[in-house]
Amino acid sequence: MKIRDRLRHLRLKGLSLSQIADQLAPARRDFAPVGLGPAAPAAAAPADPNRPLKVLVVDDEEEVRNSVSEFLESQGYDAVEIADGEEALAKCFTEKPDLLLLDLRLPRVDGYQVCQTLKGNPITSVIPIIMISALNSTSQKIKGIECGADDYIEKPFDLEELAARIKMVLRRSRAAVN
């Protein structure tokens, strides 16, 4: 059964997001983004150090997803577009992202819940998360950071600033692991 199907099945059983993450974790014990966590088991093929860094762009606004993804790809990243929180959780187990750009207002599962679930799971807790949102009150920013986000950027944002923040967050996460 695909992880997305299992996720839907577990949600129908009424499990919390953290319980769902615990249920999905055994299927992805080998998860470790390149340079951001313990090495994969010896039997696994070594990761290609020359592959582009994978960034999941999670936003319910198609125009935002498209423009950010297009820009990131022009900067040498592999951008994967996602429109809702439930799919974001599933993709974090299947796509092995190096970073997550996460909007707060998402269908099915909001950005806060996605962030808390990922940061609360030992397999996905190493994924750096930058929250992007039009919700720019101080309390919203604090809530995002308390959920485990590594950075928070307000919409509308400059794409060059976003690129600089991505580099900063990736640099910090690598330094924390080493």
C-alpha positions, -999 to +999 in steps of 0.1 A: +000+000+000+014+034-009+022+058+019-004+083+007-031+055+008-019+044+042-021+080+054-057+083+042-066+050+058-051+059+092-068+093+092-101+075+086-094+054+117-094+087+137-057+087+147-039+119+155-012+132+132+015+122+155+001+087+158-001+085+120+035+096+117+045+069+142+026+043+121+043+054+089+078+056+105+087+019+103+082+020+065+109+047+061+136+039+087+162+045+060+152+081+056+180+106+058+183+137+035+218+140+020+241+156+045+214+162+071+213+130+092+227+096+099+239+077+069+216+053+052+221+016+059+251+001+043+230-019+019+214+012+005+229+029-026+250+059-017+233+093-023+246+113-052+264+143-038+259+161-072+221+157-073+201+190-069+187+197-034+150+188-033+127+214-019+090+207-014+070+239-021+037+235-001+011+262-008-026+261-017-021+290-041-011+276-075+004+309-087+027+310-056+037+273-061+045+278-097+065+310-094+085+297-064+092+264-081+102+280-113+126+303-095+141+275-074+147+253-105+164+283-121+187+283-090+196+246-094+171+231-069+147+203-076+113+217-067+083+195-060+049+213-058+023+203-032-012+219-027-023+205+007-010+195+041-019+158+040+000+153+007+029+172+022+031+147+051+030+118+027+056+133+004+080+139+032+083+102+036+084+094-001+103+123-016+131+126+010+132+164+008+162+185+018+140+214+028+103+223+031+087+256+022+054+255+041+024+278+039+002+279+070-032+280+054-036+246+037-065+223+030-070+192+050-040+197+074-027+232+082+009+242+081+012+243+119+001+206+122+024+196+093+053+212+110+046+198+145+041+163+130+073+163+110+094+178+139+079+153+163+089+123+143+126+112+145+127+102+109+115+136+095+126+159+123+158+167+104+140+183+075+145+221+077+112+240+074+107+276+063+071+288+069+058+312+043+025+330+050+005+361+046-003+357+083+022+382+096+013+390+132+039+385+158+018+358+175+015+338+142+053+340+137+060+329+173+035+300+169+053+289+137+087+289+154+074+272+185+060+244+162+096+238+151+099+260+119+135+270+112+125+303+097+094+323+088+090+346+058+060+368+051+041+370+018+046+387-004+083+380-004+112+387-027+125+356-044+161+366-039+155+369-002+139+335-002+169+320-019+192+336+007+171+322+036+170+287+020+209+288+019+210+301+055+187+274+069+204+246+050+238+258+062+225+259+098+210+224+096+242+209+082+262+226+110+239+212+136+243+177+123+281+179+121 
